[in-house]
């Protein structure tokens, strides 16, 4: 059984595309946020109740959650499926999810991390899109390549075990595919962060947080791969612990 979710909401064409593709491999249960939830990271609704209801969208049965992608995974596993799925797929996301920034901010990637925490194999898949189209659910996009990549990757995950050090595969599909796949590392940053200060009609200040894509990308990273036409597959671990040995001396220097 495959659990399918996203962070673009239940009406995303990427969700429909993923559903059609994965249905060729196994039974698919769709549990996804009602509305757009991009950028919420691994946010979980612990300060308010979460509700869901069952609807049908053009023949696709959907459990619509009034919460985050992480909520969708948890409710999906513990209330709807009542079991850990063989595979959890998050996507197909409208817009690429690259670099260390995506691992902590993307609702798509973080939903996959949540699923992996509960013991499911997990895959996040996103497509590269023009900046103006990333949050437009009515945009026209050819998911043909993404569907082939998703089917190939999902089948491998269903048939094989991941290495012990890998919990999630973060897959990104380029706009101009060169026909090849690259196993990549996370780039450090995708955006140079910017803050625009503006005034509302009453003269009060407000702010837009956004970013401009970095120009340079190191060879071997996910950003480099996508910019050169490769499908990027980045193995991610839940264990975010860094180099403990480098800090051992700090404990010896502790004084009250």
C-alpha angles and dihedrals in degrees: 000000000000124000111208124196140148143182098237094074137249096296096055115126087219091062091051091048092051092047093053091048098045093045087071089063107039146331109306126206115194117210112166143150117274093227141028110297103170116151098019092117115196093336114157128196103239096141098055138031121267121221132190136185135190120245138161122234112192091326096318114119110222135184102212116207124201089213145058131308088257089053088051092054094047095045089043094054101037104032111020105032095021088206141065109270121234088238136007117206122192115196156326081227120201100234133023123282107210140157132015088300092068094051091064103029107034115096087204097055094038092052087056090050089051091052091050090052088061094049103266125132104245139203130182116195129187137171127223111246139170111274093245093057102046097094099032110104091189093058119122113239134163106230093182097113093039091053092052091048092047094050092048094047096042091050090052091051092049092049101039141043119243118238111269091249093056123078104160137022113217107202124190124185119206126226091232104042116199093196096254138104126220129197103221147181125234115269114231097241137000099187138044099223118236134180121205117202115206140166127243121220090274094053097254120140123247133169139225115204112205141134146223118230115255114248100217125064124180119238110262096030128116093247092052091049095051094046089054096049100260126134103242119220113184120186111218131195127209089218104092094174112132132197107326093177091063089062101040091103092059091069091054090054094054115126129171 
